[in-house]
Amino acid sequence: MSAPTTTNAWAENQRIPELSPTDVLVKLHAGSLNYRDLVICQGKYPRKVIEGVVPGSDGAGEVVAVGPAVSRFKRGDRVVTAFYQDFFGGAAPTEANSDKALGGSAHGTFRQYGAFDEQGLLPLPSSLNYREGATLSCAALTAWNSLNGLQYLKPGDCVLTQGTGGVSLFAIQFALATGATVIATTSSNTKAEKLRRLGVHHVINYREEPNWGAKAKALSPQGLGCQRIIEVGGPKTVKQSLQAVAPGGHVAMIGFLIGFEKDEDHPSFLEAFSRMCVVRGIEVGNRTQFEEMIRAIEASGIHPVIDPTFFHLKDLPAAFQYQYDQKHTGKIVVSIE
Ligand SMILES: NC(=O)c1ccc[n+]([C@@H]2O[C@H](COP(=O)([O-])OP(=O)(O)OC[C@H]3O[C@@H](n4cnc5c(N)ncnc54)[C@H](OP(=O)(O)O)[C@@H]3O)[C@@H](O)[C@H]2O)c1
């Protein structure tokens, strides 16, 4: 079969550019939605977005053609896309190696075929299918980096997560596989039941318990607090997160689900000082961490939590609506056959 020359991408048919020597042409089989993709489509994303961008931060597919200098992959290999195409190692991406973020500053994964530099792809974990693999690039790596990026999470540590979105559910699965105690918040008692079935030790409904931070600390082993907090809410939840953190613990500043507005009693930087904790900004993660995470997924037998409602590429608006309405638990997967 000769390599295809056009691809259906979200909303249009595009020409596939000629492969450069180090390019790999991937037949994408699935992508998944991240909160970021929704915000980009709403035109509210605070970072660089190229004109007419093909959305999609995550993707998995099969190699159908390779440029002459490609050495990492061959035709038929199953691959996942890296969110940052050029961020291979180091604590945080620099301006130079964060310039190609899929679905924002570079075309994303909601298309049938995509050409990627071989350095921007990783092997799909052998234990996962395409739909599962299509959930890893952004949410899973963010969770992995939040737990392990500065210091590895240890058995016996305590992790607090917020809500039942992609990042939090991956953090829950990685933390449980490490042998940590997990405390999770959610908005609904139905979702609480799903969290308990996943193995979460304590669940707090944040709608019923506005002081969930202090409650989480009380529930943590010996009431010492949590060694990691997965902070996805933003300025309006960080005060509670700081109530829950253990001395020496890390608050991973990841998201802004409730927006950017601050309350009047928003904590100052002194709060981190008095609680003797690390407040760490997270930007997904690098390729070395991705490789580490893949090994951990294969070794632990983790399968990503995927919402049972699947969407096809042509139904992308419906998938975004489903995400916007917060009907999902875990990752919303979009199939691209
Ligand atoms: N910094 C980074 O590198 C990075 C990477 C990935 C994502 N993010 C950010 O992290 C956040 C989460 O991303 P995601 O992909 O996991 O989102 P998602 O899958 O869309 O998760 C949404 C879930 O968050 C929960 N939620 C909503 N409002 C909440 C609130 N007030 N308090 C606590 N939980 C609330 C809801 O769960 P319940 O109904 O169960 O409460 C909802 O289902 C987003 O802001 C995203 O932009 C950042």
The ligand as an SDF file (V2000), in Angstrom:
LIG
                    3D

 48 52  0  0  0  0  0  0  0  0999 V2000
   -0.6710   21.8210   33.7870 N   0  0  0  0  0  0  0  0  0  0  0  0
   -0.8090   20.8300   32.9400 C   0  0  0  0  0  0  0  0  0  0  0  0
    0.1680   20.3560   32.3780 O   0  0  0  0  0  0  0  0  0  0  0  0
   -2.1530   20.2480   32.7010 C   0  0  0  0  0  0  0  0  0  0  0  0
   -2.3040   19.0290   32.0250 C   0  0  0  0  0  0  0  0  0  0  0  0
   -3.5720   18.4520   31.9130 C   0  0  0  0  0  0  0  0  0  0  0  0
   -4.6680   19.1270   32.4290 C   0  0  0  0  0  0  0  0  0  0  0  0
   -4.4860   20.3200   33.0320 N   0  0  0  0  0  0  0  0  0  0  0  0
   -5.6190   21.0280   33.6420 C   0  0  0  0  0  0  0  0  0  0  0  0
   -6.0980   20.2330   34.7160 O   0  0  0  0  0  0  0  0  0  0  0  0
   -7.4950   20.4020   34.8630 C   0  0  0  0  0  0  0  0  0  0  0  0
   -8.1660   19.0310   34.7830 C   0  0  0  0  0  0  0  0  0  0  0  0
   -7.9680   18.4940   33.5070 O   0  0  0  0  0  0  0  0  0  0  0  0
   -8.6930   17.1380   33.0780 P   0  0  0  0  0  0  0  0  0  0  0  0
   -8.2840   16.8770   31.6710 O   0  0  0  0  0  0  0  0  0  0  0  0
   -8.4730   16.1210   34.1160 O   0  0  0  0  0  0  0  0  0  0  0  0
  -10.1970   17.6380   33.0820 O   0  0  0  0  0  0  0  0  0  0  0  0
  -11.5360   16.8160   32.9030 P   0  0  0  0  0  0  0  0  0  0  0  0
  -11.2400   15.4050   32.5390 O   0  0  0  0  0  0  0  0  0  0  0  0
  -12.4070   17.6050   31.9900 O   0  0  0  0  0  0  0  0  0  0  0  0
  -12.0850   16.8580   34.3990 O   0  0  0  0  0  0  0  0  0  0  0  0
  -13.1990   17.5520   34.7640 C   0  0  0  0  0  0  0  0  0  0  0  0
  -13.6400   17.0620   36.1450 C   0  0  0  0  0  0  0  0  0  0  0  0
  -13.1620   17.9480   37.1430 O   0  0  0  0  0  0  0  0  0  0  0  0
  -14.0490   17.9650   38.2130 C   0  0  0  0  0  0  0  0  0  0  0  0
  -14.3840   19.3210   38.6880 N   0  0  0  0  0  0  0  0  0  0  0  0
  -15.1250   20.2310   38.0760 C   0  0  0  0  0  0  0  0  0  0  0  0
  -15.2860   21.2970   38.8660 N   0  0  0  0  0  0  0  0  0  0  0  0
  -14.6080   21.0180   40.0180 C   0  0  0  0  0  0  0  0  0  0  0  0
  -14.4310   21.6870   41.2420 C   0  0  0  0  0  0  0  0  0  0  0  0
  -15.0400   22.8510   41.4760 N   0  0  0  0  0  0  0  0  0  0  0  0
  -13.6690   21.1160   42.1860 N   0  0  0  0  0  0  0  0  0  0  0  0
  -13.1090   19.9050   41.9800 C   0  0  0  0  0  0  0  0  0  0  0  0
  -13.2830   19.2070   40.8510 N   0  0  0  0  0  0  0  0  0  0  0  0
  -14.0270   19.7680   39.8870 C   0  0  0  0  0  0  0  0  0  0  0  0
  -15.3230   17.2430   37.7860 C   0  0  0  0  0  0  0  0  0  0  0  0
  -15.3450   15.9950   38.4520 O   0  0  0  0  0  0  0  0  0  0  0  0
  -16.4200   15.7120   39.6130 P   0  0  0  0  0  0  0  0  0  0  0  0
  -17.7630   15.9040   39.0220 O   0  0  0  0  0  0  0  0  0  0  0  0
  -16.1180   14.3290   40.0460 O   0  0  0  0  0  0  0  0  0  0  0  0
  -16.1380   16.6940   40.6980 O   0  0  0  0  0  0  0  0  0  0  0  0
  -15.1230   17.0740   36.2930 C   0  0  0  0  0  0  0  0  0  0  0  0
  -15.6960   15.8890   35.7800 O   0  0  0  0  0  0  0  0  0  0  0  0
   -7.9150   21.3830   33.7480 C   0  0  0  0  0  0  0  0  0  0  0  0
   -7.9460   22.6710   34.2700 O   0  0  0  0  0  0  0  0  0  0  0  0
   -6.8050   21.2520   32.7340 C   0  0  0  0  0  0  0  0  0  0  0  0
   -6.6560   22.3950   31.9400 O   0  0  0  0  0  0  0  0  0  0  0  0
   -3.2730   20.8900   33.1680 C   0  0  0  0  0  0  0  0  0  0  0  0
  1  2  1  0
  2  3  2  0
  2  4  1  0
  4  5  1  0
  4 48  2  0
  5  6  2  0
  6  7  1  0
  7  8  2  0
  8  9  1  0
  8 48  1  0
  9 10  1  0
  9 46  1  0
 10 11  1  0
 11 12  1  0
 11 44  1  0
 12 13  1  0
 13 14  1  0
 14 15  2  0
 14 16  1  0
 14 17  1  0
 17 18  1  0
 18 19  2  0
 18 20  1  0
 18 21  1  0
 21 22  1  0
 22 23  1  0
 23 24  1  0
 23 42  1  0
 24 25  1  0
 25 26  1  0
 25 36  1  0
 26 27  1  0
 26 35  1  0
 27 28  2  0
 28 29  1  0
 29 30  1  0
 29 35  2  0
 30 31  1  0
 30 32  2  0
 32 33  1  0
 33 34  2  0
 34 35  1  0
 36 37  1  0
 36 42  1  0
 37 38  1  0
 38 39  2  0
 38 40  1  0
 38 41  1  0
 42 43  1  0
 44 45  1  0
 44 46  1  0
 46 47  1  0
M  CHG  2   8   1  16  -1
M  END
$$$$
